Every structure is written in structure tokens, then in C-alpha cells.
Amino acid sequence: MAEGRVAKNTAYLLSASVGQKILAFIYFTIVARSVGVEGTGRYFVAVSFTTIFSIFVDLGLANVLVREVAKVPENAQKLLANVLGLKAVLGVLTVAAVLLVSRLIGYPAETRLLITVAAGVMVLDSIHLVLYAVMRGFQNLRYEAIGVVTGQAVIITTGIVFVLLKLPLVSLVIALLCGSIWNVAWAAWILNRQFGVKPILRFDEAVIRFFGQVALPFAFAGIFSRVYSYIDSVMLSRLVSEEAVGYYSVGYKLTFAFQFLPMAFAAAIYPAMSEYYVKDRAKLAAVFMTAIKYLLLVVVPLTVGTFVLAGPIIHLVYGPAYDKSVLPLQILIFSLVFAFLYWPCGSLLNACDRQSQNTTVMGVTMIGNIILNVFLIPRFEAVGAAWSALIGNAALFGLAFYFASRVVVIDKQRLLSIIGRIAIAGAAMGIIVELLDGAASLAFMVPLGALVYAALVFQLRIITWTEAKNIMNLFLRRGRGGVSDIVS
């Protein structure tokens, strides 16, 4: 029963992530093609700026709430009420800080208006995050999956209407607000109707003190992660221009549109890592190695294909106005390899009570990334921000892998063999696609490249048909396969 529930929740999480990311990517494409490079940069700055501050509304409370509700479901009402009480205070303080800092930085009036509306989105997103956290504590992700996908559908629908009506740029951020309002309303209704938990506010001193103590490590990890992920856009806007952010944001969105894949995979293997850390270190090492292999199998063709076809992809999706986005995209796409591989390392550290090391890795990487941006952005603009992101992601993975290798014994010779064979398959695919570039359409080159890569993967025995079937079972719930079935 428990394994079936985990598999079902994994399927819900993966399906929702895929749907939400596809719709979010479509919406950003609509924004980019509708408002031009500078408008896109201004929009992305507003979202990035408030996203950095959003962690101060949450401070890791959602993660703690999931864990505590899972432990004692009967306390869900009391826990949620006090978290919402805390968020009411944190939300007011954070919005005030957002508005004050945006004015001190010197953003123009239109950008500050966008930031103001985005601050509302930030608070509402933080609220529905904890409402869904309670459902996660009850081990039910079905309603969250429905909510995030339909919420994104609300955003894209209202956004298209606003574009057709030729409303000002702020309306496209208001569309985000509409999606957030829907998610809060949906989550609150479901929570009350299906779980008997009402979204009310309470302030119990003992409960609030408890959250303040246990949420601190999660808060620091969240702060480091958010600043690291979005500070480049904010710095680019102030050190160069919002137009430069427009070019950079296109490459950034294309690169990290696939981030849900390692996140979903990490969610699937995390419970097994926690179990094997206590019971079987050999299996823990095997799960870790398998995760590295499968994520490499996925990310290498995405990286090579995007690098080779960066120009045609930019022209097709965003238009020739974004020609200056091609080089940043080609640099950023290589950071995707390290971003993918970081997830099993971070999951291993968290599962093995090394979360402080993981947080330290994030903090060091964040500081290094800011320093790199200070030096590279004024000289190379969007390209400099892309190089900073690539170096930062490489450092993030490298440090996390170092600490992970001190927890489990890694067969380095086997790992190098896997990397070498996958690299050969990826390089062969890239050469064929490069030779066809200009002579064939994307609709022909992409599936051809995928077929070449898949054929070489099986020919070089990087993966077997049985392994392929088992990994599909993990996510699609065909049969009763679990994480143990994918260990090789």
C-alpha cells in the first residue's frame, strides 16, 4: 500500500510538473513575442526580484509543515493555522521590504508597478504553498497536481485575453495574480472539503516557537537557492539594462524548462535513499550511481541538441529580435548538465543527515556566483551572466559530489565509463544534427537526432531494455516496480 501510494504521488507530481512547465513556457513565449526585448526584460526583472524575497514569506515553514503533518495528522489544523498566522506577519513585512528596496535601487516607475503586483503574487503563492503542504503531509498530491496545472491555465488564458486587448505590460503580471488567486481558492476549498482542515489564522506561542527553531536550516537553504537562481537577472538589470535581461531571460527559460525532470526523479528516490542509509549502504551507493546515469542519459541529448540548434530554436520560438540570446543560450545550456547532476547529490546529503553540508554548498556557491556576476556582467553583459551561471552550477555539483563521495563509496572507474559512452552517443548525435542544420527543418532534425542517440545508447549498452522498462514503471506505475527495480 505504501509503495503504491508513493508511486501514485510520484506520477501526480511528474504529470503536474510537466503540464505546469509546458504552460508556463508557452506563457513566457507569448510575453516575449508580445512586448519585445525590453518589455520582456522588465517583466522578468519583476518576477525575479520578488522571487528572491519570497523565501522570507515562507522561511522553510512549508517543508516543516509537510513533515509534522505526516507525523501527527491530527495536528494539521493547529499547525496550519499558526503557519498562516506567521505568514500574515511575514507577508506584510516582506512586501514592505520589496517596495522599499525596489525604490532604493532606483528602478523606473513602470518596473516598480510590475514589482508591486508581483509582490501580491509572491504572498499568494506562499499561501497556497502551505495549503498544498498539508495535503502532502496527508500523502495526497492529486489535488495539488490539479491546482497547479489549472492555475497555469488560468494565467495563460487571461494573459492571452490581455494581449489581444493590447493592455499595458502590467496586465501580464496581473495574469499571474489571477492564477495565484485561483490556486489559493482551490487549495482552501479542497482542504476544507476533503480533509476537514480550515485555513484560519492562529497565534499559539509554543507552536510558533517550535516552527522558529526547526525551520531555520530550511530557511537558509531556501535563501541561498533563491538568491543564487535569480540574482543574476537583478544585477544585470542594474549593471547593464533591462533590455540585456530580456536577451538573458530567453536563454534562461529555455535552459531550465526541463528542471522538473531531476526534481521529480529526486523526489522518487529520496525515500529509498533515506531507508538504505540506515539499512544498506551498498544499495544506497547503487541508487546514487543509477540516478547519475539516468539523469546523464536525459540531459546530454538536451544539452547537445540545444547547443547545435540554438539559432533555429530562438528564431522559431521568439523571433529574430532575440538574436542576441543565442550565445547566452549556448553557454547556459551546458549548466543544465551540472544542474541535473546536483539533484541526486543534494538528495543524498539530505537523506543521510548531511543537510548542513548541502546548505553550506549552496551558500558558498551563491557567494561565488555574486562575485562572478560583479566582474563578468559589466564586461560581457548577458553573456557574462551566462558564464557565471555555468561556473556556479559546475561548482554547486562539484562541491555536492565531493561531500556525497564521503558518504558512499563511488565506483569511479564505472562512473567514467558511463560518462564516456554517453558522451560518445551525444557527440555522434550532435555531429549528425550539425551536418543537417540549414538543410532540414527542426521538425525533421529533432526526432532524427533522438533516434540516433537512442540507438547508440542501446548499442553501447549504456542501458538495457529491461532497465528502460523499469524506469518507465517507476513513473507510470505499470506493475508494482519500485526504486529497487531500477538499481543497476
Buried (B, 14 or more C-beta within 10 A) or exposed (E): EEEEEBBBBBBBBBBBBBBBBBBBBBBBBBBBBBBBBBBBBBBBBBBBBBBBBBBBBBBBBBBBBBBBBBEEBEEBBBBBBBBBBBBBEBBEEBBEEBBEBBEEBEBEEBBBBBBBBBBBBBBBBBBBBBBBBBBBBBBBBBBBBBBBBBBBBBBBBBBBEBBEEEBEBBBBBBBBBBBBBBBBBBBBBBBBEEBEBEBEBBEEEEBBEBBEEBBEBBBBBBBBBBBBBBBBBBBBBBBBBBBBBBBBBBBBBBBBBBBBBBBBBBBBBBBBBBBBBEEEBEBBBBBBBBBBBBBBBBBBBBBBBBBBBBBBBBBEBBBEBBEBBBBBBBBBBBBBBBBBBBBBBBBBBBBBEBBEBBBBBBBBBBEBBBEBBEEBBEEBBBBBBBBBBBBBBBBBBBBBBEBBBEBBEBEEEEBEEBBEBBEBBBEBBBBBBBEBBEEEEBEEBBEBBBEBBBEBBEEBEBBEEEBBBBBBBBBBBEEEBBBBBBBB
